[in-house]
Amino acid sequence: MTREEIVEKVNDLLSEEFEVDATLFTPEANVKETLSLDSLSLVDFVAIIQQTYKIKIPVTELREIKTFNNLYDYIELHLVEA
């Protein structure tokens, strides 16, 4: 899966699930703020990413995913290892 495919799929998924316009998903935008994630919806967010990409996101690494670019990087890195 290419980086472009990851970006497109993630944006589509998150836009639909959290009812947020995907045009707000710029690489440097803050994920939690853009999606208005509280602690409960953060669990949903992680579950969606983990199920879709068959990857595990430990809490310690989740803290490092601040921007959409961080998220795309994380998925791309862990898909390669899988």
N, CA, C and O atoms as a printed pandas DataFrame, in Angstrom:
     atom_number atom_name residue_name chain_id  residue_number  x_coord  y_coord  z_coord
0              1         N          MET        A               1    0.853   -1.182    0.000
1              2        CA          MET        A               1    0.000    0.000    0.000
2              3         C          MET        A               1    0.891    1.235    0.000
3              4         O          MET        A               1    1.801    1.353    0.821
4              5         N          THR        A               2    0.628    2.145   -0.914
5              6        CA          THR        A               2    1.440    3.355   -1.013
6              7         C          THR        A               2    1.009    4.382    0.040
7              8         O          THR        A               2   -0.063    4.277    0.636
8              9         N          ARG        A               3    1.854    5.352    0.243
9             10        CA          ARG        A               3    1.546    6.431    1.195
10            11         C          ARG        A               3    0.253    7.139    0.780
11            12         O          ARG        A               3   -0.585    7.457    1.624
12            13         N          GLU        A               4    0.100    7.382   -0.507
13            14        CA          GLU        A               4   -1.098    8.064   -1.008
14            15         C          GLU        A               4   -2.353    7.252   -0.711
15            16         O          GLU        A               4   -3.387    7.811   -0.346
16            17         N          GLU        A               5   -2.264    5.935   -0.867
17            18        CA          GLU        A               5   -3.404    5.064   -0.579
18            19         C          GLU        A               5   -3.743    5.077    0.912
19            20         O          GLU        A               5   -4.913    5.073    1.294
20            21         N          ILE        A               6   -2.711    5.092    1.739
21            22        CA          ILE        A               6   -2.910    5.159    3.199
22            23         C          ILE        A               6   -3.619    6.468    3.554
23            24         O          ILE        A               6   -4.607    6.460    4.288
24            25         N          VAL        A               7   -3.120    7.578    3.039
25            26        CA          VAL        A               7   -3.692    8.893    3.332
26            27         C          VAL        A               7   -5.156    8.933    2.902
27            28         O          VAL        A               7   -6.020    9.377    3.658
28            29         N          GLU        A               8   -5.425    8.470    1.694
29            30        CA          GLU        A               8   -6.797    8.504    1.176
30            31         C          GLU        A               8   -7.735    7.629    2.004
31            32         O          GLU        A               8   -8.842    8.047    2.342
32            33         N          LYS        A               9   -7.293    6.420    2.327
33            34        CA          LYS        A               9   -8.136    5.495    3.089
34            35         C          LYS        A               9   -8.380    6.003    4.514
35            36         O          LYS        A               9   -9.509    5.971    5.005
36            37         N          VAL        A              10   -7.318    6.469    5.170
37            38        CA          VAL        A              10   -7.447    7.000    6.532
38            39         C          VAL        A              10   -8.401    8.194    6.543
39            40         O          VAL        A              10   -9.288    8.275    7.393
40            41         N          ASN        A              11   -8.218    9.111    5.606
41            42        CA          ASN        A              11   -9.068   10.297    5.560
42            43         C          ASN        A              11  -10.524    9.929    5.326
43            44         O          ASN        A              11  -11.414   10.485    5.969
44            45         N          ASP        A              12  -10.778    9.000    4.413
45            46        CA          ASP        A              12  -12.149    8.555    4.147
46            47         C          ASP        A              12  -12.772    7.915    5.385
47            48         O          ASP        A              12  -13.903    8.223    5.763
48            49         N          LEU        A              13  -12.014    7.023    6.002
49            50        CA          LEU        A              13  -12.492    6.320    7.199
50            51         C          LEU        A              13  -12.845    7.290    8.322
51            52         O          LEU        A              13  -13.942    7.248    8.879
52            53         N          LEU        A              14  -11.897    8.162    8.642
53            54        CA          LEU        A              14  -12.080    9.070    9.766
54            55         C          LEU        A              14  -13.137   10.130    9.479
55            56         O          LEU        A              14  -13.878   10.534   10.375
56            57         N          SER        A              15  -13.204   10.573    8.247
57            58        CA          SER        A              15  -14.218   11.552    7.866
58            59         C          SER        A              15  -15.616   10.978    8.056
59            60         O          SER        A              15  -16.511   11.641    8.579
60            61         N          GLU        A              16  -15.785    9.743    7.624
61            62        CA          GLU        A              16  -17.091    9.097    7.750
62            63         C          GLU        A              16  -17.424    8.769    9.205
63            64         O          GLU        A              16  -18.530    9.043    9.671
64            65         N          GLU        A              17  -16.477    8.189    9.909
65            66        CA          GLU        A              17  -16.727    7.749   11.290
66            67         C          GLU        A              17  -16.990    8.912   12.243
67            68         O          GLU        A              17  -17.882    8.838   13.088
68            69         N          PHE        A              18  -16.212    9.984   12.103
69            70        CA          PHE        A              18  -16.318   11.095   13.049
70            71         C          PHE        A              18  -17.067   12.300   12.478
71            72         O          PHE        A              18  -17.162   13.346   13.119
72            73         N          GLU        A              19  -17.596   12.139   11.268
73            74        CA          GLU        A              19  -18.398   13.173   10.612
74            75         C          GLU        A              19  -17.686   14.519   10.579
75            76         O          GLU        A              19  -18.225   15.546   10.992
76            77         N          VAL        A              20  -16.453   14.477   10.071
77            78        CA          VAL        A              20  -15.631   15.679    9.941
78            79         C          VAL        A              20  -15.201   15.786    8.478
79            80         O          VAL        A              20  -14.868   14.783    7.847
80            81         N          ASP        A              21  -15.212   16.996    7.949
81            82        CA          ASP        A              21  -14.811   17.231    6.565
82            83         C          ASP        A              21  -13.335   16.854    6.380
83            84         O          ASP        A              21  -12.464   17.374    7.078
84            85         N          ALA        A              22  -13.065   15.959    5.446
85            86        CA          ALA        A              22  -11.706   15.470    5.213
86            87         C          ALA        A              22  -10.743   16.575    4.764
87            88         O          ALA        A              22   -9.528   16.411    4.870
88            89         N          THR        A              23  -11.269   17.690    4.268
89            90        CA          THR        A              23  -10.375   18.786    3.865
90            91         C          THR        A              23   -9.661   19.398    5.076
91            92         O          THR        A              23   -8.675   20.117    4.917
92            93         N          LEU        A              24  -10.156   19.114    6.273
93            94        CA          LEU        A              24   -9.503   19.607    7.502
94            95         C          LEU        A              24   -8.304   18.750    7.889
95            96         O          LEU        A              24   -7.525   19.131    8.763
96            97         N          PHE        A              25   -8.152   17.598    7.247
97            98        CA          PHE        A              25   -7.083   16.663    7.585
98            99         C          PHE        A              25   -5.794   17.020    6.848
99           100         O          PHE        A              25   -5.367   16.308    5.938
100          101         N          THR        A              26   -5.192   18.115    7.247
101          102        CA          THR        A              26   -3.903   18.500    6.669
102          103         C          THR        A              26   -2.809   17.746    7.415
103          104         O          THR        A              26   -3.007   17.342    8.561
104          105         N          PRO        A              27   -1.659   17.553    6.777
105          106        CA          PRO        A              27   -0.591   16.776    7.434
106          107         C          PRO        A              27   -0.209   17.275    8.820
107          108         O          PRO        A              27    0.112   16.476    9.701
108          109         N          GLU        A              28   -0.241   18.596    9.022
109          110        CA          GLU        A              28    0.178   19.150   10.324
110          111         C          GLU        A              28   -0.976   19.399   11.288
111          112         O          GLU        A              28   -0.752   19.874   12.402
112          113         N          ALA        A              29   -2.200   19.092   10.886
113          114        CA          ALA        A              29   -3.360   19.291   11.771
114          115         C          ALA        A              29   -3.295   18.303   12.941
115          116         O          ALA        A              29   -2.879   17.156   12.779
116          117         N          ASN        A              30   -3.708   18.765   14.103
117          118        CA          ASN        A              30   -3.735   17.921   15.294
118          119         C          ASN        A              30   -4.921   16.949   15.193
119          120         O          ASN        A              30   -6.064   17.370   15.010
120          121         N          VAL        A              31   -4.639   15.668   15.313
121          122        CA          VAL        A              31   -5.658   14.624   15.148
122          123         C          VAL        A              31   -6.774   14.767   16.182
123          124         O          VAL        A              31   -7.953   14.781   15.829
124          125         N          LYS        A              32   -6.404   14.872   17.444
125          126        CA          LYS        A              32   -7.408   14.934   18.510
126          127         C          LYS        A              32   -8.298   16.167   18.392
127          128         O          LYS        A              32   -9.512   16.084   18.575
128          129         N          GLU        A              33   -7.689   17.304   18.087
129          130        CA          GLU        A              33   -8.467   18.540   17.964
130          131         C          GLU        A              33   -9.360   18.514   16.725
131          132         O          GLU        A              33  -10.531   18.886   16.791
132          133         N          THR        A              34   -8.807   18.077   15.605
133          134        CA          THR        A              34   -9.558   18.068   14.350
134          135         C          THR        A              34  -10.765   17.140   14.429
135          136         O          THR        A              34  -11.839   17.462   13.921
136          137         N          LEU        A              35  -10.581   15.985   15.068
137          138        CA          LEU        A              35  -11.670   15.013   15.180
138          139         C          LEU        A              35  -12.506   15.217   16.445
139          140         O          LEU        A              35  -13.479   14.496   16.666
140          141         N          SER        A              36  -12.136   16.185   17.265
141          142        CA          SER        A              36  -12.802   16.453   18.551
142          143         C          SER        A              36  -12.881   15.180   19.402
143          144         O          SER        A              36  -13.947   14.802   19.888
144          145         N          LEU        A              37  -11.735   14.537   19.565
145          146        CA          LEU        A              37  -11.694   13.276   20.297
146          147         C          LEU        A              37  -11.635   13.495   21.799
147          148         O          LEU        A              37  -10.776   14.217   22.305
148          149         N          ASP        A              38  -12.573   12.854   22.506
149          150        CA          ASP        A              38  -12.471   12.795   23.961
150          151         C          ASP        A              38  -11.937   11.395   24.282
151          152         O          ASP        A              38  -11.609   10.641   23.365
152          153         N          SER        A              39  -11.847   11.043   25.543
153          154        CA          SER        A              39  -11.242    9.755   25.896
154          155         C          SER        A              39  -12.009    8.567   25.315
155          156         O          SER        A              39  -11.408    7.562   24.935
156          157         N          LEU        A              40  -13.323    8.682   25.247
157          158        CA          LEU        A              40  -14.130    7.594   24.706
158          159         C          LEU        A              40  -13.979    7.467   23.193
159          160         O          LEU        A              40  -13.798    6.365   22.677
160          161         N          SER        A              41  -14.053    8.580   22.490
161          162        CA          SER        A              41  -13.926    8.521   21.037
162          163         C          SER        A              41  -12.489    8.210   20.609
163          164         O          SER        A              41  -12.264    7.729   19.498
164          165         N          LEU        A              42  -11.516    8.484   21.487
165          166        CA          LEU        A              42  -10.133    8.119   21.199
166          167         C          LEU        A              42  -10.004    6.598   21.123
167          168         O          LEU        A              42   -9.252    6.073   20.301
168          169         N          VAL        A              43  -10.734    5.902   21.976
169          170        CA          VAL        A              43  -10.736    4.432   21.952
170          171         C          VAL        A              43  -11.295    3.941   20.608
171          172         O          VAL        A              43  -10.753    3.015   20.005
172          173         N          ASP        A              44  -12.375    4.566   20.152
173          174        CA          ASP        A              44  -12.948    4.223   18.845
174          175         C          ASP        A              44  -11.945    4.469   17.725
175          176         O          ASP        A              44  -11.784    3.642   16.827
176          177         N          PHE        A              45  -11.279    5.605   17.789
177          178        CA          PHE        A              45  -10.284    5.975   16.792
178          179         C          PHE        A              45   -9.202    4.901   16.692
179          180         O          PHE        A              45   -8.879    4.436   15.599
180          181         N          VAL        A              46   -8.651    4.514   17.829
181          182        CA          VAL        A              46   -7.590    3.504   17.857
182          183         C          VAL        A              46   -8.118    2.169   17.312
183          184         O          VAL        A              46   -7.441    1.507   16.526
184          185         N          ALA        A              47   -9.315    1.783   17.728
185          186        CA          ALA        A              47   -9.908    0.519   17.266
186          187         C          ALA        A              47  -10.074    0.504   15.752
187          188         O          ALA        A              47   -9.780   -0.500   15.103
188          189         N          ILE        A              48  -10.540    1.603   15.191
189          190        CA          ILE        A              48  -10.732    1.693   13.742
190          191         C          ILE        A              48   -9.407    1.508   13.010
191          192         O          ILE        A              48   -9.322    0.737   12.054
192          193         N          ILE        A              49   -8.389    2.207   13.457
193          194        CA          ILE        A              49   -7.073    2.115   12.802
194          195         C          ILE        A              49   -6.505    0.706   12.950
195          196         O          ILE        A              49   -6.003    0.130   11.985
196          197         N          GLN        A              50   -6.586    0.156   14.156
197          198        CA          GLN        A              50   -6.042   -1.184   14.401
198          199         C          GLN        A              50   -6.760   -2.245   13.567
199          200         O          GLN        A              50   -6.110   -3.112   12.984
200          201         N          GLN        A              51   -8.074   -2.189   13.505
201          202        CA          GLN        A              51   -8.842   -3.184   12.744
202          203         C          GLN        A              51   -8.622   -3.040   11.244
203          204         O          GLN        A              51   -8.484   -4.036   10.534
204          205         N          THR        A              52   -8.590   -1.826   10.772
205          206        CA          THR        A              52   -8.447   -1.583    9.339
206          207         C          THR        A              52   -7.082   -2.026    8.829
207          208         O          THR        A              52   -6.979   -2.640    7.767
208          209         N          TYR        A              53   -6.041   -1.715    9.583
209          210        CA          TYR        A              53   -4.682   -1.975    9.120
210          211         C          TYR        A              53   -4.015   -3.178    9.788
211          212         O          TYR        A              53   -2.857   -3.488    9.506
212          213         N          LYS        A              54   -4.752   -3.855   10.675
213          214        CA          LYS        A              54   -4.215   -5.045   11.362
214          215         C          LYS        A              54   -2.882   -4.738   12.044
215          216         O          LYS        A              54   -1.925   -5.508   11.963
216          217         N          ILE        A              55   -2.853   -3.577   12.723
217          218        CA          ILE        A              55   -1.669   -3.193   13.483
218          219         C          ILE        A              55   -2.082   -2.902   14.915
219          220         O          ILE        A              55   -3.259   -2.670   15.193
220          221         N          LYS        A              56   -1.120   -2.914   15.816
221          222        CA          LYS        A              56   -1.367   -2.620   17.225
222          223         C          LYS        A              56   -0.730   -1.276   17.542
223          224         O          LYS        A              56    0.410   -1.014   17.159
224          225         N          ILE        A              57   -1.475   -0.423   18.246
225          226        CA          ILE        A              57   -0.943    0.877   18.658
226          227         C          ILE        A              57   -0.894    0.917   20.180
227          228         O          ILE        A              57   -1.908    1.187   20.824
228          229         N          PRO        A              58    0.282    0.651   20.765
229          230        CA          PRO        A              58    0.404    0.731   22.225
230          231         C          PRO        A              58    0.173    2.159   22.717
231          232         O          PRO        A              58    0.420    3.118   21.986
232          233         N          VAL        A              59   -0.296    2.297   23.943
233          234        CA          VAL        A              59   -0.589    3.610   24.521
234          235         C          VAL        A              59    0.630    4.520   24.457
235          236         O          VAL        A              59    0.499    5.711   24.174
236          237         N          THR        A              60    1.807    3.974   24.717
237          238        CA          THR        A              60    3.025    4.795   24.702
238          239         C          THR        A              60    3.276    5.380   23.314
239          240         O          THR        A              60    3.745    6.512   23.195
240          241         N          GLU        A              61    2.969    4.620   22.272
241          242        CA          GLU        A              61    3.172    5.116   20.911
242          243         C          GLU        A              61    2.023    6.016   20.472
243          244         O          GLU        A              61    2.217    6.922   19.661
244          245         N          LEU        A              62    0.837    5.774   20.998
245          246        CA          LEU        A              62   -0.319    6.611   20.672
246          247         C          LEU        A              62   -0.058    8.064   21.069
247          248         O          LEU        A              62   -0.477    8.992   20.378
248          249         N          ARG        A              63    0.628    8.243   22.176
249          250        CA          ARG        A              63    0.947    9.598   22.654
250          251         C          ARG        A              63    1.790   10.376   21.650
251          252         O          ARG        A              63    1.752   11.606   21.626
252          253         N          GLU        A              64    2.548    9.664   20.825
253          254        CA          GLU        A              64    3.424   10.309   19.839
254          255         C          GLU        A              64    2.676   10.677   18.555
255          256         O          GLU        A              64    3.200   11.427   17.730
256          257         N          ILE        A              65    1.469   10.163   18.380
257          258        CA          ILE        A              65    0.684   10.456   17.182
258          259         C          ILE        A              65   -0.140   11.712   17.444
259          260         O          ILE        A              65   -1.268   11.651   17.934
260          261         N          LYS        A              66    0.446   12.833   17.110
261          262        CA          LYS        A              66   -0.212   14.112   17.365
262          263         C          LYS        A              66   -0.855   14.681   16.101
263          264         O          LYS        A              66   -1.958   15.224   16.156
264          265         N          THR        A              67   -0.176   14.557   14.973
265          266        CA          THR        A              67   -0.677   15.124   13.717
266          267         C          THR        A              67   -1.099   13.999   12.763
267          268         O          THR        A              67   -0.793   12.827   12.985
268          269         N          PHE        A              68   -1.797   14.380   11.717
269          270        CA          PHE        A              68   -2.176   13.386   10.713
270          271         C          PHE        A              68   -0.937   12.805   10.052
271          272         O          PHE        A              68   -0.912   11.623    9.708
272          273         N          ASN        A              69    0.085   13.623    9.873
273          274        CA          ASN        A              69    1.337   13.144    9.303
274          275         C          ASN        A              69    1.939   12.051   10.191
275          276         O          ASN        A              69    2.424   11.039    9.686
276          277         N          ASN        A              70    1.908   12.256   11.518
277          278        CA          ASN        A              70    2.391   11.235   12.460
278          279         C          ASN        A              70    1.604    9.944   12.283
279          280         O          ASN        A              70    2.176    8.854   12.300
280          281         N          LEU        A              71    0.299   10.071   12.115
281          282        CA          LEU        A              71   -0.570    8.904   11.950
282          283         C          LEU        A              71   -0.232    8.161   10.665
283          284         O          LEU        A              71   -0.078    6.939   10.673
284          285         N          TYR        A              72   -0.116    8.895    9.562
285          286        CA          TYR        A              72    0.227    8.256    8.285
286          287         C          TYR        A              72    1.591    7.567    8.381
287          288         O          TYR        A              72    1.756    6.447    7.899
288          289         N          ASP        A              73    2.566    8.237    9.003
289          290        CA          ASP        A              73    3.904    7.666    9.175
290          291         C          ASP        A              73    3.834    6.369    9.975
291          292         O          ASP        A              73    4.449    5.368    9.608
292          293         N          TYR        A              74    3.081    6.398   11.068
293          294        CA          TYR        A              74    2.967    5.223   11.934
294          295         C          TYR        A              74    2.380    4.042   11.166
295          296         O          TYR        A              74    2.909    2.932   11.230
296          297         N          ILE        A              75    1.306    4.278   10.452
297          298        CA          ILE        A              75    0.665    3.195    9.693
298          299         C          ILE        A              75    1.618    2.681    8.624
299          300         O          ILE        A              75    1.780    1.472    8.464
300          301         N          GLU        A              76    2.237    3.581    7.905
301          302        CA          GLU        A              76    3.162    3.182    6.826
302          303         C          GLU        A              76    4.311    2.342    7.386
303          304         O          GLU        A              76    4.673    1.322    6.800
304          305         N          LEU        A              77    4.874    2.754    8.492
305          306        CA          LEU        A              77    5.993    2.045    9.112
306          307         C          LEU        A              77    5.597    0.651    9.573
307          308         O          LEU        A              77    6.330   -0.312    9.351
308          309         N          HIS        A              78    4.436    0.543   10.214
309          310        CA          HIS        A              78    4.019   -0.735   10.775
310          311         C          HIS        A              78    3.422   -1.680    9.743
311          312         O          HIS        A              78    3.432   -2.895    9.941
312          313         N          LEU        A              79    2.909   -1.150    8.663
313          314        CA          LEU        A              79    2.433   -2.013    7.572
314          315         C          LEU        A              79    3.623   -2.709    6.913
315          316         O          LEU        A              79    3.530   -3.875    6.530
316          317         N          VAL        A              80    4.726   -2.000    6.785
317          318        CA          VAL        A              80    5.917   -2.556    6.176
318          319         C          VAL        A              80    6.450   -3.718    7.013
319          320         O          VAL        A              80    6.906   -4.725    6.472
320          321         N          GLU        A              81    6.387   -3.568    8.334
321          322        CA          GLU        A              81    6.887   -4.602    9.229
322          323         C          GLU        A              81    5.966   -5.816    9.295
323          324         O          GLU        A              81    6.418   -6.917    9.610
324          325         N          ALA        A              82    4.704   -5.630    9.006
325          326        CA          ALA        A              82    3.732   -6.718    9.152
326          327         C          ALA        A              82    3.929   -7.806    8.111
327          328         O          ALA        A              82    3.190   -8.791    8.100
